Amino acid sequence: MTLNQKYKKSKSKLPFKEWVFDQQKNGIIDIEDSKFSADGEPKNSIDIAGIPLIYWGMGLVLVVGAIYFIPKLKK
């Protein structure tokens, strides 16, 4: 369940941001330790310097391909 859904279910009169801070302060939720996607499911991807590993792989393939093919095209 997403935070937004929990907020709506609680029927709190507080604004959403204040409600989240209040929940964190009381130890009810802890969003610092886990990453969630927009749909509330845990995000299970590996990031290097904040960039997903798949993009590092695609970049590596492009660089190696350029190093290999550019000299062949110049001949």
Secondary structure, DSSP 4 states (H G I P E B T S, - for coil): --HHHHHHHHT-SS-HHHHHHHHHHTTS---SS--B-TTSPBP---EETTEEHHHHHHHHHHHHHHHHHHHHHH-
